């Protein structure tokens, strides 16, 4: 979630850049709207509502890309951060391998 300090920084940077409006995704607006002054800012914050439509002729390509990716879940996966205690948890799991 965003803090009042985050909102103040966003507004200051937008003002410094000469922005008339701040446009955000619905996902970020959900986090911003709980802040007391988010609905009455200057510049105003507008939420961008997206409606994504896929051309029906592209549906087979999309399904092909999805199923190909699901068959190779580790390929092209970004490195994952090491989580503290991960090895300890594996040692105690009955299905773990050393």
N, CA, C and O atoms as a printed pandas DataFrame, in Angstrom:
     atom_number atom_name residue_name chain_id  residue_number  x_coord  y_coord  z_coord
0              1         N          UNK        A               1    0.826   -1.184    0.000
1              2        CA          UNK        A               1    0.000    0.000    0.000
2              3         C          UNK        A               1    0.873    1.251    0.000
3              4         O          UNK        A               1    2.035    1.222    0.404
4              5         N          UNK        A               2    0.290    2.331   -0.457
5              6        CA          UNK        A               2    1.004    3.596   -0.490
6              7         C          UNK        A               2    0.807    4.340    0.821
7              8         O          UNK        A               2   -0.214    4.187    1.491
8              9         N          UNK        A               3    1.776    5.129    1.168
9             10        CA          UNK        A               3    1.718    5.927    2.391
10            11         C          UNK        A               3    1.423    7.383    2.006
11            12         O          UNK        A               3    1.577    7.763    0.846
12            13         N          UNK        A               4    1.000    8.192    2.978
13            14        CA          UNK        A               4    0.825    9.616    2.689
14            15         C          UNK        A               4    2.109   10.250    2.141
15            16         O          UNK        A               4    2.049   11.155    1.309
16            17         N          UNK        A               5    3.250    9.781    2.600
17            18        CA          UNK        A               5    4.527   10.288    2.099
18            19         C          UNK        A               5    4.714    9.931    0.619
19            20         O          UNK        A               5    5.204   10.749   -0.160
20            21         N          UNK        A               6    4.322    8.710    0.233
21            22        CA          UNK        A               6    4.395    8.308   -1.180
22            23         C          UNK        A               6    3.526    9.228   -2.039
23            24         O          UNK        A               6    3.942    9.672   -3.109
24            25         N          UNK        A               7    2.324    9.505   -1.559
25            26        CA          UNK        A               7    1.414   10.376   -2.309
26            27         C          UNK        A               7    1.991   11.780   -2.425
27            28         O          UNK        A               7    1.928   12.393   -3.491
28            29         N          UNK        A               8    2.548   12.287   -1.345
29            30        CA          UNK        A               8    3.149   13.629   -1.379
30            31         C          UNK        A               8    4.303   13.680   -2.383
31            32         O          UNK        A               8    4.445   14.655   -3.120
32            33         N          UNK        A               9    5.119   12.636   -2.410
33            34        CA          UNK        A               9    6.232   12.578   -3.365
34            35         C          UNK        A               9    5.714   12.528   -4.795
35            36         O          UNK        A               9    6.231   13.219   -5.672
36            37         N          UNK        A              10    4.701   11.716   -5.027
37            38        CA          UNK        A              10    4.101   11.604   -6.357
38            39         C          UNK        A              10    3.563   12.955   -6.821
39            40         O          UNK        A              10    3.811   13.371   -7.953
40            41         N          UNK        A              11    2.835   13.629   -5.957
41            42        CA          UNK        A              11    2.264   14.931   -6.308
42            43         C          UNK        A              11    3.349   15.975   -6.558
43            44         O          UNK        A              11    3.244   16.773   -7.489
44            45         N          UNK        A              12    4.388   15.969   -5.728
45            46        CA          UNK        A              12    5.480   16.927   -5.903
46            47         C          UNK        A              12    6.194   16.694   -7.230
47            48         O          UNK        A              12    6.485   17.638   -7.965
48            49         N          UNK        A              13    6.474   15.421   -7.530
49            50        CA          UNK        A              13    7.166   15.111   -8.779
50            51         C          UNK        A              13    6.306   15.459   -9.991
51            52         O          UNK        A              13    6.817   15.956  -10.995
52            53         N          UNK        A              14    5.002   15.201   -9.899
53            54        CA          UNK        A              14    4.100   15.539  -11.010
54            55         C          UNK        A              14    4.047   17.049  -11.210
55            56         O          UNK        A              14    4.095   17.531  -12.341
56            57         N          UNK        A              15    3.950   17.788  -10.120
57            58        CA          UNK        A              15    3.919   19.250  -10.196
58            59         C          UNK        A              15    5.232   19.787  -10.760
59            60         O          UNK        A              15    5.229   20.671  -11.618
60            61         N          UNK        A              16    6.350   19.252  -10.277
61            62        CA          UNK        A              16    7.665   19.684  -10.772
62            63         C          UNK        A              16    7.813   19.415  -12.267
63            64         O          UNK        A              16    8.494   20.160  -12.972
64            65         N          UNK        A              17    7.172   18.344  -12.750
65            66        CA          UNK        A              17    7.258   17.996  -14.170
66            67         C          UNK        A              17    6.254   18.769  -15.013
67            68         O          UNK        A              17    6.259   18.669  -16.240
68            69         N          UNK        A              18    5.388   19.545  -14.353
69            70        CA          UNK        A              18    4.394   20.330  -15.085
70            71         C          UNK        A              18    3.170   19.533  -15.494
71            72         O          UNK        A              18    2.450   19.926  -16.412
72            73         N          UNK        A              19    2.929   18.416  -14.818
73            74        CA          UNK        A              19    1.779   17.568  -15.163
74            75         C          UNK        A              19    0.472   18.244  -14.771
75            76         O          UNK        A              19    0.358   18.858  -13.710
76            77         N          UNK        A              20   -0.512   18.114  -15.660
77            78        CA          UNK        A              20   -1.861   18.607  -15.364
78            79         C          UNK        A              20   -2.686   17.543  -14.655
79            80         O          UNK        A              20   -3.629   17.851  -13.927
80            81         N          UNK        A              21   -2.315   16.281  -14.879
81            82        CA          UNK        A              21   -3.068   15.145  -14.365
82            83         C          UNK        A              21   -2.116   13.985  -14.122
83            84         O          UNK        A              21   -1.120   13.829  -14.828
84            85         N          UNK        A              22   -2.424   13.181  -13.128
85            86        CA          UNK        A              22   -1.705   11.929  -12.892
86            87         C          UNK        A              22   -2.655   10.816  -13.305
87            88         O          UNK        A              22   -3.808   10.786  -12.876
88            89         N          UNK        A              23   -2.180    9.917  -14.125
89            90        CA          UNK        A              23   -3.009    8.787  -14.569
90            91         C          UNK        A              23   -2.432    7.518  -13.969
91            92         O          UNK        A              23   -1.234    7.256  -14.074
92            93         N          UNK        A              24   -3.289    6.737  -13.343
93            94        CA          UNK        A              24   -2.856    5.504  -12.693
94            95         C          UNK        A              24   -3.739    4.336  -13.120
95            96         O          UNK        A              24   -4.852    4.526  -13.610
96            97         N          UNK        A              25   -3.236    3.159  -12.930
97            98        CA          UNK        A              25   -4.038    1.975  -13.206
98            99         C          UNK        A              25   -5.037    1.766  -12.074
99           100         O          UNK        A              25   -4.888    2.321  -10.986
100          101         N          UNK        A              26   -6.035    0.973  -12.343
101          102        CA          UNK        A              26   -7.016    0.668  -11.307
102          103         C          UNK        A              26   -6.347   -0.025  -10.125
103          104         O          UNK        A              26   -6.703    0.211   -8.971
104          105         N          UNK        A              27   -5.371   -0.887  -10.430
105          106        CA          UNK        A              27   -4.649   -1.605   -9.376
106          107         C          UNK        A              27   -3.997   -0.626   -8.396
107          108         O          UNK        A              27   -4.096   -0.804   -7.182
108          109         N          UNK        A              28   -3.328    0.412   -8.925
109          110        CA          UNK        A              28   -2.698    1.384   -8.037
110          111         C          UNK        A              28   -3.717    2.313   -7.387
111          112         O          UNK        A              28   -3.520    2.754   -6.254
112          113         N          UNK        A              29   -4.806    2.614   -8.096
113          114        CA          UNK        A              29   -5.830    3.478   -7.502
114          115         C          UNK        A              29   -6.430    2.833   -6.265
115          116         O          UNK        A              29   -6.731    3.526   -5.293
116          117         N          UNK        A              30   -6.610    1.522   -6.283
117          118        CA          UNK        A              30   -7.146    0.820   -5.116
118          119         C          UNK        A              30   -6.251    1.071   -3.909
119          120         O          UNK        A              30   -6.740    1.214   -2.789
120          121         N          UNK        A              31   -4.948    1.125   -4.133
121          122        CA          UNK        A              31   -4.007    1.372   -3.039
122          123         C          UNK        A              31   -3.969    2.845   -2.634
123          124         O          UNK        A              31   -3.768    3.167   -1.463
124          125         N          UNK        A              32   -4.163    3.733   -3.603
125          126        CA          UNK        A              32   -4.089    5.170   -3.330
126          127         C          UNK        A              32   -5.360    5.721   -2.695
127          128         O          UNK        A              32   -5.297    6.611   -1.847
128          129         N          UNK        A              33   -6.494    5.204   -3.097
129          130        CA          UNK        A              33   -7.761    5.825   -2.684
130          131         C          UNK        A              33   -8.011    5.781   -1.184
131          132         O          UNK        A              33   -8.830    6.544   -0.673
132          133         N          UNK        A              34   -7.316    4.897   -0.472
133          134        CA          UNK        A              34   -7.514    4.836    0.977
134          135         C          UNK        A              34   -6.813    5.983    1.712
135          136         O          UNK        A              34   -7.047    6.206    2.899
136          137         N          UNK        A              35   -5.954    6.703    0.993
137          138        CA          UNK        A              35   -5.280    7.838    1.620
138          139         C          UNK        A              35   -6.241    9.019    1.707
139          140         O          UNK        A              35   -6.992    9.279    0.767
140          141         N          UNK        A              36   -6.221    9.731    2.826
141          142        CA          UNK        A              36   -7.205   10.788    3.060
142          143         C          UNK        A              36   -7.347   11.823    1.946
143          144         O          UNK        A              36   -8.468   12.238    1.650
144          145         N          UNK        A              37   -6.271   12.247    1.330
145          146        CA          UNK        A              37   -6.376   13.331    0.349
146          147         C          UNK        A              37   -6.279   12.862   -1.098
147          148         O          UNK        A              37   -6.179   13.693   -2.001
148          149         N          UNK        A              38   -6.304   11.567   -1.341
149          150        CA          UNK        A              38   -6.089   11.054   -2.700
150          151         C          UNK        A              38   -7.172   11.491   -3.686
151          152         O          UNK        A              38   -6.892   11.643   -4.875
152          153         N          UNK        A              39   -8.381   11.691   -3.222
153          154        CA          UNK        A              39   -9.472   12.055   -4.129
154          155         C          UNK        A              39   -9.525   13.546   -4.434
155          156         O          UNK        A              39  -10.242   13.965   -5.343
156          157         N          UNK        A              40   -8.784   14.341   -3.693
157          158        CA          UNK        A              40   -8.841   15.795   -3.883
158          159         C          UNK        A              40   -7.434   16.361   -4.031
159          160         O          UNK        A              40   -7.037   17.258   -3.286
160          161         N          UNK        A              41   -6.694   15.842   -4.980
161          162        CA          UNK        A              41   -5.314   16.288   -5.153
162          163         C          UNK        A              41   -5.191   17.287   -6.291
163          164         O          UNK        A              41   -6.080   17.429   -7.130
164          165         N          UNK        A              42   -4.076   17.961   -6.288
165          166        CA          UNK        A              42   -3.746   18.831   -7.403
166          167         C          UNK        A              42   -2.293   18.547   -7.757
167          168         O          UNK        A              42   -1.409   18.813   -6.943
168          169         N          UNK        A              43   -2.022   18.025   -8.925
169          170        CA          UNK        A              43   -2.957   17.693  -10.002
170          171         C          UNK        A              43   -3.843   16.501   -9.621
171          172         O          UNK        A              43   -3.478   15.689   -8.772
172          173         N          UNK        A              44   -5.008   16.412  -10.263
173          174        CA          UNK        A              44   -5.922   15.312   -9.948
174          175         C          UNK        A              44   -5.349   13.967  -10.399
175          176         O          UNK        A              44   -4.542   13.896  -11.326
176          177         N          UNK        A              45   -5.786   12.905   -9.721
177          178        CA          UNK        A              45   -5.385   11.553  -10.088
178          179         C          UNK        A              45   -6.570   10.895  -10.796
179          180         O          UNK        A              45   -7.664   10.792  -10.241
180          181         N          UNK        A              46   -6.332   10.461  -12.015
181          182        CA          UNK        A              46   -7.364    9.770  -12.788
182          183         C          UNK        A              46   -7.017    8.302  -12.855
183          184         O          UNK        A              46   -5.862    7.922  -13.046
184          185         N          UNK        A              47   -8.032    7.492  -12.695
185          186        CA          UNK        A              47   -7.872    6.040  -12.799
186          187         C          UNK        A              47   -8.134    5.615  -14.233
187          188         O          UNK        A              47   -9.129    6.012  -14.839
188          189         N          UNK        A              48   -7.244    4.814  -14.764
189          190        CA          UNK        A              48   -7.375    4.306  -16.123
190          191         C          UNK        A              48   -8.046    2.935  -16.074
191          192         O          UNK        A              48   -7.500    1.988  -15.509
192          193         N          UNK        A              49   -9.231    2.839  -16.669
193          194        CA          UNK        A              49   -9.931    1.555  -16.759
194          195         C          UNK        A              49   -9.593    0.930  -18.104
195          196         O          UNK        A              49   -9.785    1.546  -19.153
196          197         N          UNK        A              50   -9.094   -0.284  -18.065
197          198        CA          UNK        A              50   -8.726   -0.975  -19.296
198          199         C          UNK        A              50   -9.728   -2.075  -19.603
199          200         O          UNK        A              50  -10.177   -2.798  -18.714
200          201         N          UNK        A              51  -10.059   -2.183  -20.848
201          202        CA          UNK        A              51  -10.908   -3.263  -21.332
202          203         C          UNK        A              51  -10.123   -3.937  -22.448
203          204         O          UNK        A              51   -9.995   -3.394  -23.545
204          205         N          UNK        A              52   -9.603   -5.112  -22.163
205          206        CA          UNK        A              52   -8.753   -5.796  -23.131
206          207         C          UNK        A              52   -9.594   -6.798  -23.905
207          208         O          UNK        A              52  -10.295   -7.635  -23.336
208          209         N          UNK        A              53   -9.500   -6.683  -25.206
209          210        CA          UNK        A              53  -10.235   -7.597  -26.086
210          211         C          UNK        A              53   -9.249   -8.246  -27.036
211          212         O          UNK        A              53   -8.344   -7.596  -27.559
212          213         N          UNK        A              54   -9.435   -9.512  -27.245
213          214        CA          UNK        A              54   -8.564  -10.257  -28.132
214          215         C          UNK        A              54   -9.303  -10.550  -29.429
215          216         O          UNK        A              54  -10.447  -11.007  -29.420
216          217         N          UNK        A              55   -8.644  -10.284  -30.524
217          218        CA          UNK        A              55   -9.209  -10.619  -31.824
218          219         C          UNK        A              55   -9.417  -12.131  -31.861
219          220         O          UNK        A              55   -8.463  -12.877  -31.637
220          221         N          UNK        A              56  -10.628  -12.608  -32.134
221          222        CA          UNK        A              56  -10.896  -14.051  -32.126
222          223         C          UNK        A              56   -9.939  -14.858  -33.013
223          224         O          UNK        A              56   -9.669  -16.025  -32.730
224          225         N          UNK        A              57   -9.433  -14.249  -34.070
225          226        CA          UNK        A              57   -8.514  -14.990  -34.934
226          227         C          UNK        A              57   -7.159  -15.230  -34.258
227          228         O          UNK        A              57   -6.389  -16.075  -34.715
228          229         N          UNK        A              58   -6.858  -14.499  -33.174
229          230        CA          UNK        A              58   -5.595  -14.678  -32.460
230          231         C          UNK        A              58   -5.713  -15.647  -31.290
231          232         O          UNK        A              58   -4.710  -15.959  -30.647
232          233         N          UNK        A              59   -6.913  -16.126  -31.006
233          234        CA          UNK        A              59   -7.116  -17.012  -29.866
234          235         C          UNK        A              59   -6.254  -18.274  -29.933
235          236         O          UNK        A              59   -5.657  -18.639  -28.920
236          237         N          UNK        A              60   -6.162  -18.963  -31.091
237          238        CA          UNK        A              60   -5.296  -20.157  -31.128
238          239         C          UNK        A              60   -3.838  -19.841  -30.795
239          240         O          UNK        A              60   -3.175  -20.635  -30.126
240          241         N          UNK        A              61   -3.334  -18.708  -31.245
241          242        CA          UNK        A              61   -1.961  -18.315  -30.940
242          243         C          UNK        A              61   -1.789  -18.077  -29.441
243          244         O          UNK        A              61   -0.795  -18.503  -28.851
244          245         N          UNK        A              62   -2.749  -17.403  -28.832
245          246        CA          UNK        A              62   -2.682  -17.159  -27.397
246          247         C          UNK        A              62   -2.659  -18.472  -26.631
247          248         O          UNK        A              62   -1.822  -18.650  -25.746
248          249         N          UNK        A              63   -3.555  -19.393  -26.949
249          250        CA          UNK        A              63   -3.589  -20.687  -26.263
250          251         C          UNK        A              63   -2.292  -21.460  -26.475
251          252         O          UNK        A              63   -1.810  -22.126  -25.559
252          253         N          UNK        A              64   -1.731  -21.376  -27.667
253          254        CA          UNK        A              64   -0.462  -22.044  -27.941
254          255         C          UNK        A              64    0.642  -21.470  -27.056
255          256         O          UNK        A              64    1.446  -22.219  -26.500
256          257         N          UNK        A              65    0.683  -20.157  -26.927
257          258        CA          UNK        A              65    1.703  -19.530  -26.089
258          259         C          UNK        A              65    1.513  -19.890  -24.616
259          260         O          UNK        A              65    2.489  -20.118  -23.901
260          261         N          UNK        A              66    0.285  -19.938  -24.171
261          262        CA          UNK        A              66    0.007  -20.283  -22.774
262          263         C          UNK        A              66    0.415  -21.724  -22.492
263          264         O          UNK        A              66    1.119  -21.992  -21.519
264          265         N          UNK        A              67   -0.021  -22.645  -23.333
265          266        CA          UNK        A              67    0.295  -24.058  -23.077
266          267         C          UNK        A              67    1.786  -24.339  -23.220
267          268         O          UNK        A              67    2.332  -25.161  -22.485
268          269         N          UNK        A              68    2.451  -23.667  -24.156
269          270        CA          UNK        A              68    3.896  -23.836  -24.292
270          271         C          UNK        A              68    4.598  -23.369  -23.027
271          272         O          UNK        A              68    5.516  -24.029  -22.541
272          273         N          UNK        A              69    4.175  -22.253  -22.505
273          274        CA          UNK        A              69    4.787  -21.715  -21.282
274          275         C          UNK        A              69    4.526  -22.622  -20.086
275          276         O          UNK        A              69    5.403  -22.809  -19.244
276          277         N          UNK        A              70    3.338  -23.178  -20.010
277          278        CA          UNK        A              70    3.015  -24.062  -18.892
278          279         C          UNK        A              70    3.818  -25.356  -18.933
279          280         O          UNK        A              70    4.095  -25.947  -17.888
280          281         N          UNK        A              71    4.187  -25.792  -20.104
281          282        CA          UNK        A              71    4.996  -27.002  -20.227
282          283         C          UNK        A              71    6.441  -26.766  -19.813
283          284         O          UNK        A              71    7.139  -27.708  -19.439
284          285         N          UNK        A              72    6.897  -25.519  -19.876
285          286        CA          UNK        A              72    8.281  -25.182  -19.530
286          287         C          UNK        A              72    8.296  -24.075  -18.478
287          288         O          UNK        A              72    8.749  -22.967  -18.764
288          289         N          UNK        A              73    7.814  -24.347  -17.279
289          290        CA          UNK        A              73    7.671  -23.273  -16.295
290          291         C          UNK        A              73    8.986  -22.663  -15.820
291          292         O          UNK        A              73    8.995  -21.504  -15.405
292          293         N          UNK        A              74   10.088  -23.393  -15.865
293          294        CA          UNK        A              74   11.349  -22.843  -15.367
294          295         C          UNK        A              74   12.119  -22.067  -16.429
295          296         O          UNK        A              74   12.980  -21.252  -16.096
296          297         N          UNK        A              75   11.821  -22.309  -17.697
297          298        CA          UNK        A              75   12.548  -21.645  -18.770
298          299         C          UNK        A              75   12.219  -20.160  -18.794
299          300         O          UNK        A              75   11.058  -19.769  -18.676
300          301         N          UNK        A              76   13.219  -19.363  -18.944
301          302        CA          UNK        A              76   13.093  -17.899  -19.009
302          303         C          UNK        A              76   12.508  -17.292  -17.743
303          304         O          UNK        A              76   12.014  -16.164  -17.767
304          305         N          UNK        A              77   12.557  -18.016  -16.660
305          306        CA          UNK        A              77   12.051  -17.505  -15.395
306          307         C          UNK        A              77   13.127  -16.639  -14.747
307          308         O          UNK        A              77   14.284  -17.054  -14.674
308          309         N          UNK        A              78   12.774  -15.464  -14.281
309          310        CA          UNK        A              78   13.789  -14.621  -13.645
310          311         C          UNK        A              78   14.312  -15.290  -12.381
311          312         O          UNK        A              78   13.590  -16.063  -11.752
312          313         N          UNK        A              79   15.547  -15.009  -12.000
313          314        CA          UNK        A              79   16.096  -15.594  -10.773
314          315         C          UNK        A              79   15.233  -15.217   -9.581
315          316         O          UNK        A              79   14.763  -14.085   -9.463
316          317         N          UNK        A              80   15.039  -16.171   -8.719
317          318        CA          UNK        A              80   14.230  -15.938   -7.532
318          319         C          UNK        A              80   15.139  -15.620   -6.352
319          320         O          UNK        A              80   16.199  -16.227   -6.203
320          321         N          UNK        A              81   14.732  -14.677   -5.518
321          322        CA          UNK        A              81   15.566  -14.350   -4.359
322          323         C          UNK        A              81   15.592  -15.527   -3.390
323          324         O          UNK        A              81   14.599  -16.237   -3.231
324          325         N          UNK        A              82   16.728  -15.722   -2.752
325          326        CA          UNK        A              82   16.855  -16.781   -1.757
326          327         C          UNK        A              82   16.070  -16.378   -0.520
327          328         O          UNK        A              82   16.209  -15.267   -0.010
328          329         N          UNK        A              83   15.264  -17.281   -0.062
329          330        CA          UNK        A              83   14.464  -16.985    1.115
330          331         C          UNK        A              83   15.109  -17.615    2.334
331          332         O          UNK        A              83   15.453  -18.797    2.332
332          333         N          UNK        A              84   15.264  -16.826    3.358
333          334        CA          UNK        A              84   15.877  -17.297    4.586
334          335         C          UNK        A              84   15.097  -18.488    5.129
335          336         O          UNK        A              84   13.870  -18.448    5.226
336          337         N          UNK        A              85   15.811  -19.532    5.476
337          338        CA          UNK        A              85   15.175  -20.717    6.043
338          339         C          UNK        A              85   14.681  -21.690    5.002
339          340         O          UNK        A              85   14.118  -22.728    5.352
340          341         N          UNK        A              86   14.874  -21.385    3.726
341          342        CA          UNK        A              86   14.359  -22.247    2.669
342          343         C          UNK        A              86   14.964  -23.646    2.752
343          344         O          UNK        A              86   14.242  -24.637    2.652
344          345         N          UNK        A              87   16.285  -23.736    2.934
345          346        CA          UNK        A              87   16.924  -25.045    3.023
346          347         C          UNK        A              87   16.475  -25.804    4.261
347          348         O          UNK        A              87   16.287  -27.020    4.215
348          349         N          UNK        A              88   16.301  -25.091    5.368
349          350        CA          UNK        A              88   15.813  -25.744    6.584
350          351         C          UNK        A              88   14.439  -26.347    6.355
351          352         O          UNK        A              88   14.166  -27.463    6.798
352          353         N          UNK        A              89   13.569  -25.613    5.664
353          354        CA          UNK        A              89   12.229  -26.124    5.392
354          355         C          UNK        A              89   12.279  -27.362    4.511
355          356         O          UNK        A              89   11.529  -28.313    4.730
356          357         N          UNK        A              90   13.156  -27.353    3.523
357          358        CA          UNK        A              90   13.270  -28.510    2.639
358          359         C          UNK        A              90   13.743  -29.739    3.406
359          360         O          UNK        A              90   13.284  -30.851    3.141
360          361         N          UNK        A              91   14.653  -29.547    4.350
361          362        CA          UNK        A              91   15.188  -30.680    5.095
362          363         C          UNK        A              91   14.105  -31.366    5.909
363          364         O          UNK        A              91   14.185  -32.568    6.160
364          365         N          UNK        A              92   13.108  -30.624    6.319
365          366        CA          UNK        A              92   12.059  -31.181    7.165
366          367         C          UNK        A              92   10.836  -31.633    6.379
367          368         O          UNK        A              92    9.902  -32.193    6.954
368          369         N          UNK        A              93   10.834  -31.399    5.093
369          370        CA          UNK        A              93    9.695  -31.800    4.267
370          371         C          UNK        A              93    9.880  -33.248    3.860
371          372         O          UNK        A              93   10.967  -33.618    3.415
372          373         N          UNK        A              94    8.843  -34.095    3.997
373          374        CA          UNK        A              94    9.001  -35.525    3.693
374          375         C          UNK        A              94    9.343  -35.828    2.243
375          376         O          UNK        A              94    9.938  -36.870    1.968
376          377         N          UNK        A              95    8.990  -34.961    1.310
377          378        CA          UNK        A              95    9.255  -35.217   -0.100
378          379         C          UNK        A              95   10.538  -34.539   -0.598
379          380         O          UNK        A              95   10.831  -34.565   -1.794
380          381         N          UNK        A              96   11.286  -33.945    0.300
381          382        CA          UNK        A              96   12.460  -33.199   -0.152
382          383         C          UNK        A              96   13.620  -34.131   -0.469
383          384         O          UNK        A              96   13.754  -35.226    0.077
384          385         N          UNK        A              97   14.450  -33.638   -1.378
385          386        CA          UNK        A              97   15.662  -34.378   -1.712
386          387         C          UNK        A              97   16.847  -33.532   -1.294
387          388         O          UNK        A              97   16.803  -32.311   -1.444
388          389         N          UNK        A              98   17.903  -34.137   -0.776
389          390        CA          UNK        A              98   19.047  -33.339   -0.298
390          391         C          UNK        A              98   19.761  -32.635   -1.414
391          392         O          UNK        A              98   20.740  -31.929   -1.172
